[in-house]
Amino acid sequence: MLQKTPQNVPGRFYVHINCINCSLCSEAAGNIFGCNHEEGYEYVRKQPQNAEELELAEEMRRLCPANAIRDGG
C-alpha cells in the first residue's frame, strides 16, 4: 500500500509519509512541491509538465534527506 502524504496531486511523483518537513523541496522547487507547516509534511502540488520541471523533481527526489519523494513511474 502506498503511504502518501495528504494533498499530493495524482501522478508520477508523490511525497511519502516519512517526510520530515525539512522544506528543501518546497523552497527549491516551490512550483512543484508545497509545504503544510501545520501538519508537518511536504506534498506534490503539481506534476512536472516539461523537461526542466522533470529534472528538478528528480533532483529533489535524489536530495531528499528522508527519501520521502518517490517516483511511482
PDB file of N, H, CA, C and O in Angstrom:
ATOM      1  N   MET A   1       0.837  -1.189   0.000  1.00  0.00           N
ATOM      2  CA  MET A   1       0.000   0.000   0.000  1.00  0.00           C
ATOM      3  C   MET A   1       0.879   1.249   0.000  1.00  0.00           C
ATOM      4  O   MET A   1       1.812   1.359   0.796  1.00  0.00           O
ATOM      5  N   LEU A   2       0.578   2.183  -0.893  1.00  0.00           N
ATOM      6  H   LEU A   2      -0.180   2.094  -1.540  1.00  0.00           H
ATOM      7  CA  LEU A   2       1.320   3.425  -0.945  1.00  0.00           C
ATOM      8  C   LEU A   2       0.895   4.316   0.213  1.00  0.00           C
ATOM      9  O   LEU A   2      -0.294   4.505   0.466  1.00  0.00           O
ATOM     10  N   GLN A   3       1.871   4.852   0.901  1.00  0.00           N
ATOM     11  H   GLN A   3       2.838   4.698   0.696  1.00  0.00           H
ATOM     12  CA  GLN A   3       1.572   5.725   2.024  1.00  0.00           C
ATOM     13  C   GLN A   3       2.022   7.138   1.659  1.00  0.00           C
ATOM     14  O   GLN A   3       3.166   7.528   1.891  1.00  0.00           O
ATOM     15  N   LYS A   4       1.102   7.880   1.090  1.00  0.00           N
ATOM     16  H   LYS A   4       0.172   7.564   0.901  1.00  0.00           H
ATOM     17  CA  LYS A   4       1.389   9.224   0.611  1.00  0.00           C
ATOM     18  C   LYS A   4       0.889  10.261   1.608  1.00  0.00           C
ATOM     19  O   LYS A   4      -0.101  10.046   2.307  1.00  0.00           O
ATOM     20  N   THR A   5       1.591  11.389   1.663  1.00  0.00           N
ATOM     21  H   THR A   5       2.395  11.565   1.095  1.00  0.00           H
ATOM     22  CA  THR A   5       1.078  12.485   2.464  1.00  0.00           C
ATOM     23  C   THR A   5      -0.200  13.016   1.810  1.00  0.00           C
ATOM     24  O   THR A   5      -0.346  12.941   0.590  1.00  0.00           O
ATOM     25  N   PRO A   6      -1.116  13.548   2.605  1.00  0.00           N
ATOM     26  CA  PRO A   6      -2.316  14.148   2.019  1.00  0.00           C
ATOM     27  C   PRO A   6      -1.915  15.325   1.121  1.00  0.00           C
ATOM     28  O   PRO A   6      -0.843  15.902   1.300  1.00  0.00           O
ATOM     29  N   GLN A   7      -2.725  15.660   0.211  1.00  0.00           N
ATOM     30  H   GLN A   7      -3.596  15.190   0.065  1.00  0.00           H
ATOM     31  CA  GLN A   7      -2.571  16.796  -0.686  1.00  0.00           C
ATOM     32  C   GLN A   7      -1.726  16.513  -1.918  1.00  0.00           C
ATOM     33  O   GLN A   7      -1.671  17.367  -2.802  1.00  0.00           O
ATOM     34  N   ASN A   8      -1.062  15.359  -2.032  1.00  0.00           N
ATOM     35  H   ASN A   8      -1.107  14.665  -1.314  1.00  0.00           H
ATOM     36  CA  ASN A   8      -0.345  15.050  -3.266  1.00  0.00           C
ATOM     37  C   ASN A   8      -1.337  15.030  -4.418  1.00  0.00           C
ATOM     38  O   ASN A   8      -2.399  14.417  -4.314  1.00  0.00           O
ATOM     39  N   VAL A   9      -0.997  15.699  -5.516  1.00  0.00           N
ATOM     40  H   VAL A   9      -0.134  16.197  -5.601  1.00  0.00           H
ATOM     41  CA  VAL A   9      -1.833  15.601  -6.705  1.00  0.00           C
ATOM     42  C   VAL A   9      -1.567  14.252  -7.362  1.00  0.00           C
ATOM     43  O   VAL A   9      -0.471  13.711  -7.220  1.00  0.00           O
ATOM     44  N   PRO A  10      -2.533  13.703  -8.071  1.00  0.00           N
ATOM     45  CA  PRO A  10      -2.316  12.422  -8.744  1.00  0.00           C
ATOM     46  C   PRO A  10      -1.196  12.528  -9.781  1.00  0.00           C
ATOM     47  O   PRO A  10      -1.018  13.566 -10.418  1.00  0.00           O
ATOM     48  N   GLY A  11      -0.459  11.451  -9.933  1.00  0.00           N
ATOM     49  H   GLY A  11      -0.604  10.608  -9.416  1.00  0.00           H
ATOM     50  CA  GLY A  11       0.577  11.410 -10.957  1.00  0.00           C
ATOM     51  C   GLY A  11       1.809  10.660 -10.527  1.00  0.00           C
ATOM     52  O   GLY A  11       1.816   9.968  -9.509  1.00  0.00           O
ATOM     53  N   ARG A  12       2.831  10.803 -11.303  1.00  0.00           N
ATOM     54  H   ARG A  12       2.825  11.366 -12.130  1.00  0.00           H
ATOM     55  CA  ARG A  12       4.074  10.043 -11.165  1.00  0.00           C
ATOM     56  C   ARG A  12       4.795  10.266  -9.840  1.00  0.00           C
ATOM     57  O   ARG A  12       5.200   9.302  -9.190  1.00  0.00           O
ATOM     58  N   PHE A  13       4.959  11.506  -9.434  1.00  0.00           N
ATOM     59  H   PHE A  13       4.630  12.289  -9.962  1.00  0.00           H
ATOM     60  CA  PHE A  13       5.706  11.820  -8.222  1.00  0.00           C
ATOM     61  C   PHE A  13       4.761  12.006  -7.039  1.00  0.00           C
ATOM     62  O   PHE A  13       3.634  12.477  -7.190  1.00  0.00           O
ATOM     63  N   TYR A  14       5.251  11.624  -5.855  1.00  0.00           N
ATOM     64  H   TYR A  14       6.167  11.242  -5.733  1.00  0.00           H
ATOM     65  CA  TYR A  14       4.493  11.848  -4.628  1.00  0.00           C
ATOM     66  C   TYR A  14       5.457  11.927  -3.457  1.00  0.00           C
ATOM     67  O   TYR A  14       6.616  11.526  -3.565  1.00  0.00           O
ATOM     68  N   VAL A  15       4.971  12.449  -2.336  1.00  0.00           N
ATOM     69  H   VAL A  15       4.029  12.775  -2.248  1.00  0.00           H
ATOM     70  CA  VAL A  15       5.759  12.512  -1.111  1.00  0.00           C
ATOM     71  C   VAL A  15       5.197  11.469  -0.150  1.00  0.00           C
ATOM     72  O   VAL A  15       3.995  11.435   0.114  1.00  0.00           O
ATOM     73  N   HIS A  16       6.072  10.630   0.362  1.00  0.00           N
ATOM     74  H   HIS A  16       7.048  10.658   0.148  1.00  0.00           H
ATOM     75  CA  HIS A  16       5.730   9.542   1.273  1.00  0.00           C
ATOM     76  C   HIS A  16       5.534  10.108   2.682  1.00  0.00           C
ATOM     77  O   HIS A  16       6.030  11.190   2.996  1.00  0.00           O
ATOM     78  N   ILE A  17       4.810   9.371   3.525  1.00  0.00           N
ATOM     79  H   ILE A  17       4.407   8.492   3.271  1.00  0.00           H
ATOM     80  CA  ILE A  17       4.523   9.838   4.881  1.00  0.00           C
ATOM     81  C   ILE A  17       5.749   9.915   5.785  1.00  0.00           C
ATOM     82  O   ILE A  17       5.655  10.460   6.884  1.00  0.00           O
ATOM     83  N   ASN A  18       6.891   9.388   5.359  1.00  0.00           N
ATOM     84  H   ASN A  18       6.967   8.945   4.466  1.00  0.00           H
ATOM     85  CA  ASN A  18       8.086   9.520   6.188  1.00  0.00           C
ATOM     86  C   ASN A  18       8.772  10.871   6.008  1.00  0.00           C
ATOM     87  O   ASN A  18       9.896  11.060   6.473  1.00  0.00           O
ATOM     88  N   CYS A  19       8.114  11.802   5.344  1.00  0.00           N
ATOM     89  H   CYS A  19       7.201  11.648   4.966  1.00  0.00           H
ATOM     90  CA  CYS A  19       8.617  13.169   5.164  1.00  0.00           C
ATOM     91  C   CYS A  19       8.914  13.794   6.528  1.00  0.00           C
ATOM     92  O   CYS A  19       8.113  13.684   7.457  1.00  0.00           O
ATOM     93  N   ILE A  20      10.068  14.449   6.641  1.00  0.00           N
ATOM     94  H   ILE A  20      10.718  14.539   5.887  1.00  0.00           H
ATOM     95  CA  ILE A  20      10.458  15.086   7.900  1.00  0.00           C
ATOM     96  C   ILE A  20      10.203  16.597   7.894  1.00  0.00           C
ATOM     97  O   ILE A  20      10.607  17.295   8.824  1.00  0.00           O
ATOM     98  N   ASN A  21       9.537  17.102   6.856  1.00  0.00           N
ATOM     99  H   ASN A  21       9.208  16.535   6.101  1.00  0.00           H
ATOM    100  CA  ASN A  21       9.156  18.513   6.774  1.00  0.00           C
ATOM    101  C   ASN A  21      10.360  19.446   6.826  1.00  0.00           C
ATOM    102  O   ASN A  21      10.336  20.472   7.505  1.00  0.00           O
ATOM    103  N   CYS A  22      11.420  19.072   6.095  1.00  0.00           N
ATOM    104  H   CYS A  22      11.439  18.238   5.543  1.00  0.00           H
ATOM    105  CA  CYS A  22      12.629  19.909   6.071  1.00  0.00           C
ATOM    106  C   CYS A  22      12.470  21.121   5.161  1.00  0.00           C
ATOM    107  O   CYS A  22      13.234  22.079   5.277  1.00  0.00           O
ATOM    108  N   SER A  23      11.505  21.097   4.273  1.00  0.00           N
ATOM    109  H   SER A  23      10.884  20.318   4.179  1.00  0.00           H
ATOM    110  CA  SER A  23      11.176  22.174   3.345  1.00  0.00           C
ATOM    111  C   SER A  23      12.188  22.374   2.225  1.00  0.00           C
ATOM    112  O   SER A  23      12.103  23.365   1.499  1.00  0.00           O
ATOM    113  N   LEU A  24      13.138  21.464   2.064  1.00  0.00           N
ATOM    114  H   LEU A  24      13.207  20.659   2.653  1.00  0.00           H
ATOM    115  CA  LEU A  24      14.111  21.573   0.979  1.00  0.00           C
ATOM    116  C   LEU A  24      13.410  21.623  -0.371  1.00  0.00           C
ATOM    117  O   LEU A  24      13.690  22.506  -1.181  1.00  0.00           O
ATOM    118  N   CYS A  25      12.510  20.691  -0.618  1.00  0.00           N
ATOM    119  H   CYS A  25      12.283  19.974   0.041  1.00  0.00           H
ATOM    120  CA  CYS A  25      11.863  20.624  -1.928  1.00  0.00           C
ATOM    121  C   CYS A  25      10.941  21.813  -2.183  1.00  0.00           C
ATOM    122  O   CYS A  25      10.930  22.363  -3.284  1.00  0.00           O
ATOM    123  N   SER A  26      10.181  22.205  -1.190  1.00  0.00           N
ATOM    124  H   SER A  26      10.190  21.758  -0.296  1.00  0.00           H
ATOM    125  CA  SER A  26       9.251  23.308  -1.401  1.00  0.00           C
ATOM    126  C   SER A  26       9.965  24.651  -1.533  1.00  0.00           C
ATOM    127  O   SER A  26       9.443  25.565  -2.172  1.00  0.00           O
ATOM    128  N   GLU A  27      11.137  24.781  -0.946  1.00  0.00           N
ATOM    129  H   GLU A  27      11.561  24.039  -0.427  1.00  0.00           H
ATOM    130  CA  GLU A  27      11.910  26.013  -1.106  1.00  0.00           C
ATOM    131  C   GLU A  27      12.653  26.037  -2.440  1.00  0.00           C
ATOM    132  O   GLU A  27      12.724  27.082  -3.088  1.00  0.00           O
ATOM    133  N   ALA A  28      13.201  24.906  -2.852  1.00  0.00           N
ATOM    134  H   ALA A  28      13.143  24.058  -2.325  1.00  0.00           H
ATOM    135  CA  ALA A  28      13.981  24.850  -4.088  1.00  0.00           C
ATOM    136  C   ALA A  28      13.113  24.680  -5.333  1.00  0.00           C
ATOM    137  O   ALA A  28      13.504  25.090  -6.425  1.00  0.00           O
ATOM    138  N   ALA A  29      11.945  24.081  -5.170  1.00  0.00           N
ATOM    139  H   ALA A  29      11.627  23.747  -4.283  1.00  0.00           H
ATOM    140  CA  ALA A  29      11.068  23.804  -6.312  1.00  0.00           C
ATOM    141  C   ALA A  29       9.619  24.045  -5.918  1.00  0.00           C
ATOM    142  O   ALA A  29       8.781  23.148  -6.010  1.00  0.00           O
ATOM    143  N   GLY A  30       9.336  25.255  -5.481  1.00  0.00           N
ATOM    144  H   GLY A  30      10.016  25.984  -5.406  1.00  0.00           H
ATOM    145  CA  GLY A  30       8.013  25.618  -4.985  1.00  0.00           C
ATOM    146  C   GLY A  30       6.906  25.540  -6.008  1.00  0.00           C
ATOM    147  O   GLY A  30       5.731  25.503  -5.644  1.00  0.00           O
ATOM    148  N   ASN A  31       7.258  25.515  -7.288  1.00  0.00           N
ATOM    149  H   ASN A  31       8.213  25.545  -7.584  1.00  0.00           H
ATOM    150  CA  ASN A  31       6.215  25.369  -8.307  1.00  0.00           C
ATOM    151  C   ASN A  31       5.742  23.918  -8.410  1.00  0.00           C
ATOM    152  O   ASN A  31       4.671  23.652  -8.957  1.00  0.00           O
ATOM    153  N   ILE A  32       6.543  22.973  -7.882  1.00  0.00           N
ATOM    154  H   ILE A  32       7.413  23.189  -7.438  1.00  0.00           H
ATOM    155  CA  ILE A  32       6.186  21.553  -7.928  1.00  0.00           C
ATOM    156  C   ILE A  32       5.775  21.028  -6.555  1.00  0.00           C
ATOM    157  O   ILE A  32       4.820  20.260  -6.438  1.00  0.00           O
ATOM    158  N   PHE A  33       6.499  21.446  -5.520  1.00  0.00           N
ATOM    159  H   PHE A  33       7.275  22.070  -5.615  1.00  0.00           H
ATOM    160  CA  PHE A  33       6.259  20.941  -4.165  1.00  0.00           C
ATOM    161  C   PHE A  33       5.681  22.027  -3.266  1.00  0.00           C
ATOM    162  O   PHE A  33       6.027  23.202  -3.386  1.00  0.00           O
ATOM    163  N   GLY A  34       4.811  21.620  -2.381  1.00  0.00           N
ATOM    164  H   GLY A  34       4.530  20.666  -2.283  1.00  0.00           H
ATOM    165  CA  GLY A  34       4.233  22.527  -1.403  1.00  0.00           C
ATOM    166  C   GLY A  34       4.527  22.026  -0.004  1.00  0.00           C
ATOM    167  O   GLY A  34       5.002  20.905   0.183  1.00  0.00           O
ATOM    168  N   CYS A  35       4.238  22.876   0.986  1.00  0.00           N
ATOM    169  H   CYS A  35       3.852  23.786   0.834  1.00  0.00           H
ATOM    170  CA  CYS A  35       4.501  22.524   2.374  1.00  0.00           C
ATOM    171  C   CYS A  35       3.271  22.827   3.221  1.00  0.00           C
ATOM    172  O   CYS A  35       2.683  23.903   3.124  1.00  0.00           O
ATOM    173  N   ASN A  36       2.902  21.880   4.036  1.00  0.00           N
ATOM    174  H   ASN A  36       3.381  21.005   4.115  1.00  0.00           H
ATOM    175  CA  ASN A  36       1.829  22.075   5.000  1.00  0.00           C
ATOM    176  C   ASN A  36       2.502  22.145   6.375  1.00  0.00           C
ATOM    177  O   ASN A  36       2.695  21.122   7.033  1.00  0.00           O
ATOM    178  N   HIS A  37       2.853  23.349   6.797  1.00  0.00           N
ATOM    179  H   HIS A  37       2.696  24.180   6.263  1.00  0.00           H
ATOM    180  CA  HIS A  37       3.565  23.533   8.059  1.00  0.00           C
ATOM    181  C   HIS A  37       2.727  23.107   9.266  1.00  0.00           C
ATOM    182  O   HIS A  37       3.262  22.590  10.247  1.00  0.00           O
ATOM    183  N   GLU A  38       1.422  23.323   9.189  1.00  0.00           N
ATOM    184  H   GLU A  38       0.988  23.743   8.392  1.00  0.00           H
ATOM    185  CA  GLU A  38       0.550  22.981  10.311  1.00  0.00           C
ATOM    186  C   GLU A  38       0.557  21.481  10.594  1.00  0.00           C
ATOM    187  O   GLU A  38       0.561  21.060  11.751  1.00  0.00           O
ATOM    188  N   GLU A  39       0.559  20.678   9.531  1.00  0.00           N
ATOM    189  H   GLU A  39       0.557  21.020   8.591  1.00  0.00           H
ATOM    190  CA  GLU A  39       0.522  19.224   9.687  1.00  0.00           C
ATOM    191  C   GLU A  39       1.916  18.598   9.641  1.00  0.00           C
ATOM    192  O   GLU A  39       2.088  17.442  10.026  1.00  0.00           O
ATOM    193  N   GLY A  40       2.913  19.355   9.172  1.00  0.00           N
ATOM    194  H   GLY A  40       2.774  20.295   8.860  1.00  0.00           H
ATOM    195  CA  GLY A  40       4.291  18.875   9.192  1.00  0.00           C
ATOM    196  C   GLY A  40       4.695  17.960   8.060  1.00  0.00           C
ATOM    197  O   GLY A  40       5.369  16.956   8.287  1.00  0.00           O
ATOM    198  N   TYR A  41       4.293  18.289   6.835  1.00  0.00           N
ATOM    199  H   TYR A  41       3.745  19.105   6.650  1.00  0.00           H
ATOM    200  CA  TYR A  41       4.710  17.478   5.690  1.00  0.00           C
ATOM    201  C   TYR A  41       4.762  18.324   4.418  1.00  0.00           C
ATOM    202  O   TYR A  41       4.154  19.390   4.326  1.00  0.00           O
ATOM    203  N   GLU A  42       5.506  17.811   3.453  1.00  0.00           N
ATOM    204  H   GLU A  42       6.000  16.945   3.528  1.00  0.00           H
ATOM    205  CA  GLU A  42       5.565  18.386   2.112  1.00  0.00           C
ATOM    206  C   GLU A  42       4.639  17.549   1.222  1.00  0.00           C
ATOM    207  O   GLU A  42       4.197  16.473   1.625  1.00  0.00           O
ATOM    208  N   TYR A  43       4.350  18.038   0.027  1.00  0.00           N
ATOM    209  H   TYR A  43       4.709  18.912  -0.300  1.00  0.00           H
ATOM    210  CA  TYR A  43       3.493  17.306  -0.907  1.00  0.00           C
ATOM    211  C   TYR A  43       3.763  17.785  -2.323  1.00  0.00           C
ATOM    212  O   TYR A  43       4.335  18.856  -2.524  1.00  0.00           O
ATOM    213  N   VAL A  44       3.358  17.000  -3.293  1.00  0.00           N
ATOM    214  H   VAL A  44       2.894  16.130  -3.130  1.00  0.00           H
ATOM    215  CA  VAL A  44       3.476  17.402  -4.693  1.00  0.00           C
ATOM    216  C   VAL A  44       2.238  18.223  -5.026  1.00  0.00           C
ATOM    217  O   VAL A  44       1.116  17.718  -5.011  1.00  0.00           O
ATOM    218  N   ARG A  45       2.463  19.498  -5.327  1.00  0.00           N
ATOM    219  H   ARG A  45       3.375  19.909  -5.340  1.00  0.00           H
ATOM    220  CA  ARG A  45       1.346  20.392  -5.652  1.00  0.00           C
ATOM    221  C   ARG A  45       1.013  20.362  -7.135  1.00  0.00           C
ATOM    222  O   ARG A  45      -0.123  20.625  -7.530  1.00  0.00           O
ATOM    223  N   LYS A  46       2.028  20.034  -7.969  1.00  0.00           N
ATOM    224  H   LYS A  46       2.950  19.820  -7.648  1.00  0.00           H
ATOM    225  CA  LYS A  46       1.836  19.985  -9.422  1.00  0.00           C
ATOM    226  C   LYS A  46       2.839  18.999 -10.001  1.00  0.00           C
ATOM    227  O   LYS A  46       4.024  19.063  -9.674  1.00  0.00           O
ATOM    228  N   GLN A  47       2.391  18.105 -10.841  1.00  0.00           N
ATOM    229  H   GLN A  47       1.428  18.053 -11.106  1.00  0.00           H
ATOM    230  CA  GLN A  47       3.298  17.176 -11.505  1.00  0.00           C
ATOM    231  C   GLN A  47       4.124  17.932 -12.553  1.00  0.00           C
ATOM    232  O   GLN A  47       3.635  18.886 -13.159  1.00  0.00           O
ATOM    233  N   PRO A  48       5.367  17.508 -12.764  1.00  0.00           N
ATOM    234  CA  PRO A  48       6.200  18.157 -13.783  1.00  0.00           C
ATOM    235  C   PRO A  48       5.523  18.157 -15.153  1.00  0.00           C
ATOM    236  O   PRO A  48       4.940  17.159 -15.577  1.00  0.00           O
ATOM    237  N   GLN A  49       5.614  19.303 -15.832  1.00  0.00           N
ATOM    238  H   GLN A  49       6.087  20.113 -15.487  1.00  0.00           H
ATOM    239  CA  GLN A  49       4.943  19.460 -17.116  1.00  0.00           C
ATOM    240  C   GLN A  49       5.901  19.548 -18.303  1.00  0.00           C
ATOM    241  O   GLN A  49       5.473  19.516 -19.456  1.00  0.00           O
ATOM    242  N   ASN A  50       7.203  19.659 -18.014  1.00  0.00           N
ATOM    243  H   ASN A  50       7.551  19.685 -17.077  1.00  0.00           H
ATOM    244  CA  ASN A  50       8.174  19.768 -19.095  1.00  0.00           C
ATOM    245  C   ASN A  50       9.510  19.183 -18.625  1.00  0.00           C
ATOM    246  O   ASN A  50       9.635  18.765 -17.474  1.00  0.00           O
ATOM    247  N   ALA A  51      10.494  19.155 -19.504  1.00  0.00           N
ATOM    248  H   ALA A  51      10.392  19.495 -20.439  1.00  0.00           H
ATOM    249  CA  ALA A  51      11.783  18.536 -19.194  1.00  0.00           C
ATOM    250  C   ALA A  51      12.488  19.226 -18.032  1.00  0.00           C
ATOM    251  O   ALA A  51      13.107  18.556 -17.206  1.00  0.00           O
ATOM    252  N   GLU A  52      12.407  20.532 -17.955  1.00  0.00           N
ATOM    253  H   GLU A  52      11.904  21.076 -18.626  1.00  0.00           H
ATOM    254  CA  GLU A  52      13.052  21.286 -16.875  1.00  0.00           C
ATOM    255  C   GLU A  52      12.426  20.937 -15.520  1.00  0.00           C
ATOM    256  O   GLU A  52      13.142  20.703 -14.546  1.00  0.00           O
ATOM    257  N   GLU A  53      11.120  20.902 -15.462  1.00  0.00           N
ATOM    258  H   GLU A  53      10.539  21.091 -16.253  1.00  0.00           H
ATOM    259  CA  GLU A  53      10.435  20.551 -14.219  1.00  0.00           C
ATOM    260  C   GLU A  53      10.687  19.095 -13.839  1.00  0.00           C
ATOM    261  O   GLU A  53      10.831  18.780 -12.658  1.00  0.00           O
ATOM    262  N   LEU A  54      10.741  18.213 -14.822  1.00  0.00           N
ATOM    263  H   LEU A  54      10.624  18.470 -15.782  1.00  0.00           H
ATOM    264  CA  LEU A  54      11.030  16.807 -14.558  1.00  0.00           C
ATOM    265  C   LEU A  54      12.430  16.656 -13.966  1.00  0.00           C
ATOM    266  O   LEU A  54      12.628  15.902 -13.013  1.00  0.00           O
ATOM    267  N   GLU A  55      13.384  17.361 -14.522  1.00  0.00           N
ATOM    268  H   GLU A  55      13.224  17.974 -15.296  1.00  0.00           H
ATOM    269  CA  GLU A  55      14.750  17.328 -13.995  1.00  0.00           C
ATOM    270  C   GLU A  55      14.799  17.850 -12.561  1.00  0.00           C
ATOM    271  O   GLU A  55      15.500  17.291 -11.718  1.00  0.00           O
ATOM    272  N   LEU A  56      14.067  18.907 -12.291  1.00  0.00           N
ATOM    273  H   LEU A  56      13.498  19.362 -12.976  1.00  0.00           H
ATOM    274  CA  LEU A  56      14.026  19.483 -10.949  1.00  0.00           C
ATOM    275  C   LEU A  56      13.377  18.512  -9.952  1.00  0.00           C
ATOM    276  O   LEU A  56      13.872  18.352  -8.836  1.00  0.00           O
ATOM    277  N   ALA A  57      12.293  17.875 -10.342  1.00  0.00           N
ATOM    278  H   ALA A  57      11.892  18.005 -11.249  1.00  0.00           H
ATOM    279  CA  ALA A  57      11.638  16.902  -9.465  1.00  0.00           C
ATOM    280  C   ALA A  57      12.573  15.726  -9.173  1.00  0.00           C
ATOM    281  O   ALA A  57      12.637  15.252  -8.039  1.00  0.00           O
ATOM    282  N   GLU A  58      13.287  15.260 -10.179  1.00  0.00           N
ATOM    283  H   GLU A  58      13.236  15.645 -11.100  1.00  0.00           H
ATOM    284  CA  GLU A  58      14.252  14.171  -9.994  1.00  0.00           C
ATOM    285  C   GLU A  58      15.383  14.591  -9.059  1.00  0.00           C
ATOM    286  O   GLU A  58      15.825  13.808  -8.218  1.00  0.00           O
ATOM    287  N   GLU A  59      15.844  15.817  -9.210  1.00  0.00           N
ATOM    288  H   GLU A  59      15.485  16.453  -9.894  1.00  0.00           H
ATOM    289  CA  GLU A  59      16.907  16.313  -8.336  1.00  0.00           C
ATOM    290  C   GLU A  59      16.429  16.373  -6.884  1.00  0.00           C
ATOM    291  O   GLU A  59      17.163  15.987  -5.974  1.00  0.00           O
ATOM    292  N   MET A  60      15.224  16.848  -6.668  1.00  0.00           N
ATOM    293  H   MET A  60      14.628  17.162  -7.407  1.00  0.00           H
ATOM    294  CA  MET A  60      14.681  16.903  -5.312  1.00  0.00           C
ATOM    295  C   MET A  60      14.515  15.491  -4.745  1.00  0.00           C
ATOM    296  O   MET A  60      14.741  15.267  -3.556  1.00  0.00           O
ATOM    297  N   ARG A  61      14.122  14.547  -5.593  1.00  0.00           N
ATOM    298  H   ARG A  61      13.939  14.729  -6.559  1.00  0.00           H
ATOM    299  CA  ARG A  61      13.995  13.154  -5.152  1.00  0.00           C
ATOM    300  C   ARG A  61      15.345  12.629  -4.679  1.00  0.00           C
ATOM    301  O   ARG A  61      15.428  11.974  -3.640  1.00  0.00           O
ATOM    302  N   ARG A  62      16.397  12.912  -5.434  1.00  0.00           N
ATOM    303  H   ARG A  62      16.329  13.444  -6.278  1.00  0.00           H
ATOM    304  CA  ARG A  62      17.741  12.449  -5.067  1.00  0.00           C
ATOM    305  C   ARG A  62      18.253  13.124  -3.802  1.00  0.00           C
ATOM    306  O   ARG A  62      18.958  12.496  -3.011  1.00  0.00           O
ATOM    307  N   LEU A  63      17.910  14.388  -3.600  1.00  0.00           N
ATOM    308  H   LEU A  63      17.338  14.897  -4.243  1.00  0.00           H
ATOM    309  CA  LEU A  63      18.436  15.158  -2.474  1.00  0.00           C
ATOM    310  C   LEU A  63      17.622  15.019  -1.191  1.00  0.00           C
ATOM    311  O   LEU A  63      18.096  15.410  -0.124  1.00  0.00           O
ATOM    312  N   CYS A  64      16.433  14.483  -1.268  1.00  0.00           N
ATOM    313  H   CYS A  64      16.048  14.166  -2.135  1.00  0.00           H
ATOM    314  CA  CYS A  64      15.562  14.398  -0.098  1.00  0.00           C
ATOM    315  C   CYS A  64      16.242  13.615   1.031  1.00  0.00           C
ATOM    316  O   CYS A  64      16.565  12.439   0.859  1.00  0.00           O
ATOM    317  N   PRO A  65      16.461  14.261   2.187  1.00  0.00           N
ATOM    318  CA  PRO A  65      17.172  13.587   3.280  1.00  0.00           C
ATOM    319  C   PRO A  65      16.403  12.421   3.905  1.00  0.00           C
ATOM    320  O   PRO A  65      17.007  11.565   4.551  1.00  0.00           O
ATOM    321  N   ALA A  66      15.087  12.376   3.722  1.00  0.00           N
ATOM    322  H   ALA A  66      14.597  13.071   3.197  1.00  0.00           H
ATOM    323  CA  ALA A  66      14.280  11.293   4.297  1.00  0.00           C
ATOM    324  C   ALA A  66      13.864  10.271   3.235  1.00  0.00           C
ATOM    325  O   ALA A  66      13.126   9.330   3.530  1.00  0.00           O
ATOM    326  N   ASN A  67      14.340  10.459   2.000  1.00  0.00           N
ATOM    327  H   ASN A  67      14.939  11.223   1.760  1.00  0.00           H
ATOM    328  CA  ASN A  67      13.944   9.577   0.906  1.00  0.00           C
ATOM    329  C   ASN A  67      12.417   9.513   0.793  1.00  0.00           C
ATOM    330  O   ASN A  67      11.837   8.458   0.539  1.00  0.00           O
ATOM    331  N   ALA A  68      11.794  10.662   0.988  1.00  0.00           N
ATOM    332  H   ALA A  68      12.265  11.519   1.195  1.00  0.00           H
ATOM    333  CA  ALA A  68      10.328  10.724   1.011  1.00  0.00           C
ATOM    334  C   ALA A  68       9.725  11.062  -0.353  1.00  0.00           C
ATOM    335  O   ALA A  68       8.551  10.782  -0.595  1.00  0.00           O
ATOM    336  N   ILE A  69      10.503  11.649  -1.229  1.00  0.00           N
ATOM    337  H   ILE A  69      11.457  11.877  -1.032  1.00  0.00           H
ATOM    338  CA  ILE A  69       9.981  11.957  -2.561  1.00  0.00           C
ATOM    339  C   ILE A  69      10.151  10.710  -3.405  1.00  0.00           C
ATOM    340  O   ILE A  69      11.258  10.197  -3.571  1.00  0.00           O
ATOM    341  N   ARG A  70       9.053  10.238  -3.928  1.00  0.00           N
ATOM    342  H   ARG A  70       8.154  10.655  -3.794  1.00  0.00           H
ATOM    343  CA  ARG A  70       9.061   8.979  -4.662  1.00  0.00           C
ATOM    344  C   ARG A  70       8.610   9.176  -6.094  1.00  0.00           C
ATOM    345  O   ARG A  70       7.841  10.088  -6.398  1.00  0.00           O
ATOM    346  N   ASP A  71       9.095   8.312  -6.968  1.00  0.00           N
ATOM    347  H   ASP A  71       9.720   7.571  -6.721  1.00  0.00           H
ATOM    348  CA  ASP A  71       8.711   8.295  -8.368  1.00  0.00           C
ATOM    349  C   ASP A  71       7.939   7.013  -8.598  1.00  0.00           C
ATOM    350  O   ASP A  71       8.520   5.928  -8.639  1.00  0.00           O
ATOM    351  N   GLY A  72       6.650   7.134  -8.748  1.00  0.00           N
ATOM    352  H   GLY A  72       6.178   8.015  -8.715  1.00  0.00           H
ATOM    353  CA  GLY A  72       5.803   5.969  -8.943  1.00  0.00           C
ATOM    354  C   GLY A  72       5.755   5.481 -10.375  1.00  0.00           C
ATOM    355  O   GLY A  72       5.021   4.548 -10.700  1.00  0.00           O
ATOM    356  N   GLY A  73       6.559   6.129 -11.249  1.00  0.00           N
ATOM    357  H   GLY A  73       7.155   6.887 -10.986  1.00  0.00           H
ATOM    358  CA  GLY A  73       6.636   5.696 -12.644  1.00  0.00           C
ATOM    359  C   GLY A  73       5.504   6.105 -13.418  1.00  0.00           C
ATOM    360  O   GLY A  73       5.433   5.811 -14.611  1.00  0.00           O
TER     361      GLY A  73
END
